Amino acid sequence: MVYNPTKGLVWAIAPMAFSMSLIIGALFFVKPMRSKNYVTLMDPFQEKYGNKVSAVIFIPALIGEILWIACILGALGGTMSVVMDIHSWLAVIISAAVAVLYTLMGGLYSVAYTDVIQLSFITVGLWLCVPFILASPSSANFTVAAVTKLHQEPWIGRLELEDAGRWVENILLLTIGGICHQAFYQRVLSTATDAHAKITCYAAAAFCPILGIPSILIGAVAASTGTHI
């Protein structure tokens, strides 16, 4: 799903899969969900199958959300602990408190607006790193390290024919799984019109590979850098 030094970039299919997920969601799910004034992912299941069935299928959705939030808070807490020089548990608590506070104050609209701010910081931050990374002496080897073993296996990786089925399975898992994510519907249901919701999905689908480019460059240079640095 993400980069693994033993498998290479060819197996880091998350940007491509999430782009496909957003496009499929815009084409087939945005208009039906908005036209019936649904608020959550569970609403159509509750309407179709009743409270008991929706309560059962809510359990895996809830577990998935809990694990997803834990990953996000863990990553954010780790970053804040380094930048602000505080304990990671304190950084996680602060991050969770801020997220809960702005959601309670503004609902879906606050979630949408903070997404814009976060996306702006992510875009600027990632691309701001690129010139400094490429200016490093180690960057001279990243094209060689793509196909040659230097400090680790070639970072491009290799896709064997016998692994093609698992590769496709991973793509389908992320593509279809992304459509079933409540966070997706929070965004598309908080927009003003169906057209705006679809444009948001298409723009996000385009941004996935755009944001993936600096990440690839950073990872490629890191893979071609020795551990002595």
C-alpha positions as CSV (number, residue, x, y, z in Angstrom):
1,M,0.0,0.0,0.0
2,V,2.8,2.4,1.0
3,Y,6.5,2.2,0.2
4,N,8.3,-0.8,1.4
5,P,12.1,-1.0,0.8
6,T,11.9,-4.7,0.0
7,K,9.2,-4.2,-2.6
8,G,9.9,-0.8,-4.1
9,L,7.8,2.0,-5.4
10,V,5.8,-0.1,-7.8
11,W,4.0,-1.5,-4.8
12,A,3.2,1.9,-3.3
13,I,-0.2,2.1,-5.1
14,A,-2.0,4.3,-2.6
15,P,-2.0,7.6,-4.7
16,M,-3.2,5.8,-7.8
17,A,-5.9,3.8,-5.9
18,F,-7.2,6.8,-4.0
19,S,-7.5,8.8,-7.2
20,M,-9.5,6.0,-8.8
21,S,-11.6,5.8,-5.6
22,L,-12.4,9.5,-5.8
23,I,-13.3,9.4,-9.4
24,I,-15.7,6.4,-9.0
25,G,-17.2,8.1,-5.9
26,A,-17.9,11.2,-7.9
27,L,-19.4,9.4,-10.9
28,F,-21.7,6.9,-9.0
29,F,-22.2,7.9,-5.4
30,V,-22.2,11.7,-4.9
31,K,-25.5,12.5,-6.6
32,P,-27.6,9.6,-5.0
33,M,-26.2,10.3,-1.5
34,R,-27.0,14.0,-1.8
35,S,-30.4,13.7,-3.5
36,K,-31.7,11.7,-0.6
37,N,-30.2,14.0,2.1
38,Y,-28.1,11.2,3.7
39,V,-25.8,12.3,6.4
40,T,-23.7,9.2,7.0
41,L,-22.5,6.1,5.1
42,M,-25.0,4.0,7.2
43,D,-28.1,5.9,6.2
44,P,-28.8,4.0,2.9
45,F,-28.3,0.7,4.6
46,Q,-30.6,1.6,7.4
47,E,-33.3,2.7,5.0
48,K,-33.0,-0.4,2.9
49,Y,-32.4,-3.2,5.5
50,G,-33.6,-1.7,8.8
51,N,-32.0,-0.9,12.1
52,K,-30.7,-4.4,13.0
53,V,-28.7,-5.0,9.8
54,S,-27.3,-1.5,9.8
55,A,-26.3,-1.9,13.4
56,V,-24.3,-5.0,12.6
57,I,-22.5,-3.6,9.5
58,F,-21.8,-0.5,11.6
59,I,-19.4,-2.4,13.7
60,P,-16.7,-3.0,11.1
61,A,-17.1,0.6,9.9
62,L,-16.6,1.8,13.5
63,I,-13.6,-0.4,14.0
64,G,-12.1,0.9,10.7
65,E,-12.7,4.5,11.8
66,I,-11.1,3.9,15.2
67,L,-8.0,2.4,13.7
68,W,-7.8,5.1,11.0
69,I,-8.0,7.9,13.6
70,A,-5.4,6.1,15.8
71,C,-3.0,6.1,12.8
72,I,-3.6,9.7,12.0
73,L,-3.2,10.9,15.6
74,G,-0.1,8.7,16.0
75,A,1.5,10.2,13.0
76,L,0.5,13.7,13.8
77,G,1.6,13.3,17.4
78,G,5.0,12.0,16.3
79,T,5.5,15.0,14.1
80,M,4.4,17.5,16.7
81,S,6.6,15.9,19.3
82,V,9.6,16.4,17.1
83,V,8.8,19.9,16.0
84,M,7.6,21.2,19.4
85,D,9.9,19.0,21.5
86,I,7.1,17.6,23.7
87,H,6.1,14.1,24.7
88,S,4.3,12.2,21.9
89,W,1.3,11.3,24.2
90,L,0.8,15.0,24.9
91,A,1.0,15.8,21.2
92,V,-1.7,13.2,20.5
93,I,-4.0,14.6,23.2
94,I,-3.5,18.2,21.9
95,S,-4.2,17.1,18.3
96,A,-7.3,15.1,19.3
97,A,-8.6,18.0,21.4
98,V,-8.2,20.5,18.5
99,A,-9.9,18.2,16.0
100,V,-12.9,17.5,18.4
101,L,-13.2,21.2,19.2
102,Y,-13.4,22.6,15.7
103,T,-15.8,19.7,14.6
104,L,-18.2,20.5,17.5
105,M,-18.1,24.2,16.8
106,G,-18.6,24.0,13.0
107,G,-19.8,20.6,12.1
108,L,-19.3,19.4,8.5
109,Y,-18.4,22.9,7.4
110,S,-15.5,23.2,9.8
111,V,-14.2,19.9,8.6
112,A,-14.3,21.0,5.0
113,Y,-12.6,24.4,5.7
114,T,-9.9,22.9,7.8
115,D,-9.3,20.4,5.0
116,V,-8.5,23.3,2.7
117,I,-6.0,24.7,5.2
118,Q,-4.4,21.4,5.8
119,L,-4.1,20.6,2.1
120,S,-2.4,24.0,1.5
121,F,0.2,23.4,4.2
122,I,0.8,19.8,2.9
123,T,1.3,21.0,-0.7
124,V,3.6,23.9,0.2
125,G,5.5,21.9,2.8
126,L,6.2,18.9,0.5
127,W,7.2,21.0,-2.5
128,L,9.3,23.3,-0.3
129,C,11.4,20.3,0.6
130,V,12.2,19.3,-3.0
131,P,14.8,21.9,-3.8
132,F,16.7,21.2,-0.6
133,I,16.5,17.5,-1.1
134,L,17.8,17.7,-4.7
135,A,20.6,20.1,-3.7
136,S,21.9,17.4,-1.4
137,P,25.1,15.6,-2.6
138,S,23.3,12.3,-2.1
139,S,20.7,13.2,-4.7
140,A,23.2,12.5,-7.4
141,N,22.8,8.8,-6.8
142,F,19.0,8.5,-6.7
143,T,18.6,7.7,-10.4
144,V,21.3,5.0,-10.1
145,A,19.7,3.6,-7.0
146,A,16.4,3.3,-8.9
147,V,17.7,0.2,-10.7
148,T,20.9,-0.6,-8.9
149,K,21.4,-1.9,-5.4
150,L,23.4,0.6,-3.4
151,H,22.4,0.9,0.3
152,Q,19.3,-1.2,-0.2
153,E,17.3,-2.8,-3.0
154,P,16.5,-0.6,-6.0
155,W,13.8,1.8,-4.9
156,I,11.7,1.4,-8.1
157,G,11.1,-2.2,-7.2
158,R,9.9,-5.1,-9.4
159,L,6.5,-6.6,-10.2
160,E,6.7,-10.3,-11.1
161,L,4.0,-12.0,-13.1
162,E,3.1,-14.3,-10.2
163,D,2.6,-11.2,-8.0
164,A,0.3,-9.5,-10.4
165,G,-2.9,-10.9,-8.8
166,R,-1.9,-9.6,-5.4
167,W,-1.0,-6.2,-6.9
168,V,-4.4,-5.9,-8.5
169,E,-6.0,-7.0,-5.3
170,N,-4.3,-4.3,-3.3
171,I,-5.5,-1.7,-5.8
172,L,-9.1,-2.9,-5.6
173,L,-8.9,-3.0,-1.8
174,L,-7.9,0.7,-1.6
175,T,-10.1,1.8,-4.4
176,I,-13.3,0.2,-3.2
177,G,-12.4,0.7,0.4
178,G,-12.0,4.4,-0.1
179,I,-15.6,4.7,-1.3
180,C,-16.8,3.1,1.9
181,H,-15.0,5.7,4.1
182,Q,-17.2,8.0,6.1
183,A,-14.6,10.8,5.7
184,F,-15.4,10.8,2.0
185,Y,-19.1,11.5,2.5
186,Q,-18.4,14.1,5.2
187,R,-16.7,16.2,2.4
188,V,-19.1,15.6,-0.4
189,L,-22.2,16.1,1.7
190,S,-20.9,19.4,3.2
191,T,-20.6,21.1,-0.2
192,A,-23.2,23.5,-1.6
193,T,-24.2,21.6,-4.8
194,D,-23.7,18.3,-6.5
195,A,-21.5,20.0,-9.1
196,H,-19.2,21.4,-6.4
197,A,-19.0,18.0,-4.7
198,K,-18.0,16.3,-8.0
199,I,-15.5,19.0,-8.8
200,T,-14.0,18.5,-5.3
201,C,-13.6,14.8,-6.0
202,Y,-12.0,15.3,-9.4
203,A,-9.6,17.9,-8.0
204,A,-8.7,15.6,-5.1
205,A,-8.1,12.8,-7.6
206,A,-5.7,15.0,-9.5
207,F,-3.9,16.1,-6.3
208,C,-3.1,12.6,-5.2
209,P,-0.4,12.1,-7.8
210,I,0.7,15.7,-7.6
211,L,1.4,15.3,-3.9
212,G,2.9,12.0,-4.6
213,I,5.7,13.5,-6.8
214,P,7.6,15.3,-4.0
215,S,7.1,12.3,-1.7
216,I,8.7,10.0,-4.4
217,L,11.6,12.4,-4.8
218,I,12.2,12.6,-1.1
219,G,12.0,8.9,-0.7
220,A,14.2,8.2,-3.7
221,V,17.0,10.5,-2.3
222,A,16.6,8.9,1.1
223,A,16.9,5.4,-0.4
224,S,20.2,6.4,-2.2
225,T,21.7,7.9,1.0
226,G,23.9,5.8,3.2
227,T,23.2,5.3,6.9
228,H,26.5,7.1,7.7
229,I,24.9,10.5,7.2
